[in-house]
C-alpha cells in the first residue's frame, strides 16, 4: 500500500495561465524502490517539466530530493514527513513526523488515560514520531514508556493505558493484530497506519476503534 506514485505535469504553468482545460498528468510507479525513483526523476529533470511532485515515503523523498534540488528545481513533497526533509527546494505539505501523535496524546489526556505506551518500529520516521510524542507527553505531564516493537510482547493487561504505535505500515498492522488477538483490556489504541484505507482492509474487524492522526481532513466535519 505504500508504493510511491510519482506525479508530474508538463507545460502546466502556461495551461493554467491560459485557462486551458488540458493539462498532461504523467504517473510513474516507483514500486517503493529508491533506485527506480531516482532514475525516474533524472528523466523528469531532463524533460524539463513544469511541476515535479515527490514520491511516497520519506526515504524515497530524501533520495530524489538530492537530485531535484541539486538541479535547482523545486520538489513538491506530499508523501514524506520526517523532520530532516526540510531543505531549500523542498516544499512540504505534510506536517513533520515529530508532530504526528500530538493530537492522540491530547485525546489521551482528555479521556483520563493513566499512562501511554509508545511502540517504536524501525527506521528514522518511526524514531522521529516517537521522539516528538515523548517530548509532547512530558510537556503536558502524561507518563509514557517507550518500547521497541521488535522485542515487545503484549502484556496480560493494559487497563487504563493507551498504546500508540509508529512504524512501517506492516509493522503497525502487525502490532495492532497482536494486541487485538491477545484480547487484553486497553484504554485506547492508535497508530499512524490506521489513517490509510488499506489498514481496515488488512485487519477487518480488528481495526475497529483504532485511532490515527490525519492531515487531510475537512475541519467542518
C-alpha positions as CSV (number, residue, x, y, z in Angstrom):
1,X,0.0,0.0,0.0
2,X,3.0,2.3,0.4
3,X,4.4,2.1,-3.1
4,X,5.2,5.6,-4.2
5,X,3.3,7.0,-7.1
6,X,5.3,9.7,-8.8
7,X,3.3,12.5,-10.3
8,X,4.4,15.3,-12.6
9,X,2.9,17.7,-15.1
10,X,4.5,19.2,-18.2
11,X,3.6,22.6,-19.5
12,X,1.1,23.1,-16.7
13,X,2.1,26.7,-15.9
14,X,1.1,28.0,-19.3
15,X,-2.0,25.9,-19.4
16,X,-3.3,27.4,-16.1
17,X,-2.4,30.9,-17.2
18,X,-4.3,30.5,-20.4
19,X,-7.2,28.9,-18.7
20,X,-7.0,25.8,-20.8
21,X,-8.6,22.6,-19.7
22,X,-5.9,20.3,-21.0
23,X,-3.0,19.6,-18.6
24,X,-1.0,16.5,-19.0
25,X,-0.5,14.3,-16.0
26,X,2.1,11.6,-16.0
27,X,2.2,8.9,-13.4
28,X,5.1,6.6,-12.7
29,X,5.0,3.7,-10.1
30,X,8.4,3.5,-8.4
31,X,7.4,0.2,-6.7
32,X,8.9,1.6,-3.5
33,X,12.4,1.4,-4.9
34,X,14.9,4.3,-4.3
35,X,16.8,3.2,-7.4
36,X,13.7,3.2,-9.7
37,X,12.6,6.5,-8.2
38,X,16.0,8.2,-8.7
39,X,16.2,7.1,-12.3
40,X,12.6,8.4,-13.0
41,X,13.4,11.8,-11.5
42,X,16.5,12.1,-13.5
43,X,14.4,11.6,-16.6
44,X,11.9,14.2,-15.4
45,X,14.6,16.7,-14.9
46,X,16.0,16.1,-18.4
47,X,12.5,16.6,-19.8
48,X,12.1,20.0,-18.1
49,X,8.6,19.5,-16.7
50,X,6.9,22.5,-15.0
51,X,6.0,20.8,-11.8
52,X,7.6,17.8,-10.1
53,X,5.8,16.2,-7.2
54,X,7.6,13.9,-4.8
55,X,7.1,10.1,-4.3
56,X,5.5,8.5,-1.3
57,X,7.7,7.7,1.7
58,X,10.3,9.8,3.5
59,X,13.2,7.6,2.3
60,X,12.2,8.0,-1.3
61,X,11.7,11.7,-1.0
62,X,15.1,12.0,0.7
63,X,16.7,10.1,-2.2
64,X,15.2,12.1,-5.1
65,X,15.4,15.5,-3.3
66,X,19.2,15.3,-3.7
67,X,18.8,15.2,-7.5
68,X,15.9,17.6,-7.9
69,X,17.2,20.3,-5.5
70,X,20.7,19.8,-6.8
71,X,19.5,20.7,-10.2
72,X,18.0,23.9,-8.7
73,X,14.4,22.7,-9.2
74,X,11.6,22.6,-6.7
75,X,10.2,19.3,-5.4
76,X,6.6,19.5,-4.1
77,X,6.6,17.0,-1.3
78,X,3.3,15.4,-0.4
79,X,4.5,12.0,0.7
80,X,7.4,12.3,3.1
81,X,7.1,13.6,6.7
82,X,10.4,13.1,8.5
83,X,11.7,16.3,10.1
84,X,15.0,16.1,8.3
85,X,13.5,16.5,4.8
86,X,13.3,20.3,5.3
87,X,15.8,21.9,3.0
88,X,15.9,24.7,0.3
89,X,14.0,23.5,-2.7
90,X,11.6,21.1,-0.9
91,X,8.1,22.4,-0.4
92,X,6.4,20.0,2.1
93,X,2.6,19.6,2.5
94,X,2.6,17.0,5.4
95,X,3.2,18.1,9.0
96,X,6.6,17.0,10.4
97,X,6.7,13.4,11.7
98,X,7.5,14.6,15.2
99,X,4.0,16.1,15.5
100,X,2.1,13.1,14.3
101,X,1.0,11.7,17.6
102,X,0.4,15.0,19.4
103,X,-3.4,15.0,18.7
104,X,-3.7,11.5,20.1
105,X,-1.7,12.4,23.2
106,X,-4.1,15.3,23.7
107,X,-7.0,12.9,23.4
108,X,-5.4,10.5,25.9
109,X,-5.2,13.3,28.4
110,X,-8.8,14.3,27.8
111,X,-10.0,10.7,28.2
112,X,-8.2,10.2,31.5
113,X,-5.6,7.8,30.3
114,X,-3.2,6.9,33.2
115,X,-0.1,6.4,31.0
116,X,0.9,5.8,27.4
117,X,3.0,3.1,25.9
118,X,4.8,4.2,22.8
119,X,5.8,1.3,20.5
120,X,8.6,2.2,18.1
121,X,9.1,0.4,14.8
122,X,12.2,0.6,12.7
123,X,13.6,3.5,10.7
124,X,14.0,7.3,11.0
125,X,10.3,8.0,10.5
126,X,9.3,5.9,13.5
127,X,12.1,7.3,15.6
128,X,11.1,10.9,14.9
129,X,7.4,10.2,15.6
130,X,8.2,8.6,18.9
131,X,10.7,11.3,19.9
132,X,8.2,14.0,19.2
133,X,5.5,12.1,21.1
134,X,7.8,11.7,24.1
135,X,8.6,15.4,24.2
136,X,4.9,16.3,23.9
137,X,3.9,13.9,26.7
138,X,6.5,15.4,29.0
139,X,5.2,18.9,28.2
140,X,1.6,18.0,29.1
141,X,2.5,15.9,32.1
142,X,1.4,12.5,30.7
143,X,3.5,9.5,31.8
144,X,5.0,7.5,28.9
145,X,7.2,4.5,28.4
146,X,8.8,3.6,25.1
147,X,9.3,0.0,23.8
148,X,10.9,-1.3,20.7
149,X,8.4,-3.3,18.6
150,X,11.0,-5.9,17.7
151,X,11.3,-7.1,21.3
152,X,7.9,-6.0,22.7
153,X,5.5,-8.6,23.9
154,X,1.8,-7.9,24.7
155,X,1.3,-7.9,28.5
156,X,-1.5,-9.6,30.3
157,X,-3.3,-6.3,30.8
158,X,-3.1,-2.7,29.5
159,X,-6.0,-1.5,31.6
160,X,-6.1,2.3,31.9
161,X,-3.3,2.7,29.4
162,X,-3.1,3.8,25.8
163,X,-0.8,2.2,23.2
164,X,0.4,4.4,20.4
165,X,2.4,2.8,17.6
166,X,4.7,4.2,14.9
167,X,6.5,2.1,12.4
168,X,6.1,1.0,8.8
169,X,2.6,0.2,7.5
170,X,3.2,-3.6,8.0
171,X,4.7,-3.1,11.5
172,X,1.7,-1.0,12.6
173,X,-0.7,-3.7,11.2
174,X,1.1,-6.5,13.0
175,X,1.3,-4.7,16.3
176,X,-2.4,-3.9,16.3
177,X,-3.1,-7.5,15.3
178,X,-1.1,-8.8,18.2
179,X,-2.9,-6.6,20.7
180,X,-6.4,-7.3,19.4
181,X,-5.9,-11.1,19.1
182,X,-4.5,-11.2,22.7
183,X,-7.8,-9.7,23.8
184,X,-6.2,-7.6,26.5
185,X,-8.0,-4.7,28.1
186,X,-6.7,-1.4,26.8
187,X,-8.0,2.2,27.2
188,X,-7.0,3.4,23.7
189,X,-5.1,2.1,20.7
190,X,-3.6,4.4,18.0
191,X,-1.1,4.1,15.1
192,X,-0.1,6.1,12.1
193,X,-1.2,3.5,9.6
194,X,-4.8,3.5,10.8
195,X,-5.3,6.6,8.6
196,X,-4.8,4.5,5.5
197,X,-7.7,2.8,3.9
198,X,-5.7,-0.4,3.4
199,X,-5.4,-0.7,7.2
200,X,-9.0,-1.7,7.6
201,X,-8.8,-4.0,4.6
202,X,-5.9,-5.9,6.2
203,X,-7.3,-6.2,9.7
204,X,-11.1,-6.2,9.1
205,X,-13.0,-6.1,12.5
206,X,-9.7,-5.9,14.4
207,X,-9.2,-2.4,13.0
208,X,-12.4,-1.1,14.6
209,X,-11.8,1.7,17.2
210,X,-8.1,2.1,16.3
211,X,-7.3,5.8,16.1
212,X,-4.9,7.7,13.8
213,X,-3.6,11.2,13.2
214,X,-5.0,12.7,10.0
215,X,-3.6,15.6,7.9
216,X,-6.1,15.8,5.0
217,X,-9.4,16.4,6.8
218,X,-12.3,18.8,6.2
219,X,-12.3,20.7,9.5
220,X,-16.0,21.4,9.1
221,X,-16.8,17.7,9.7
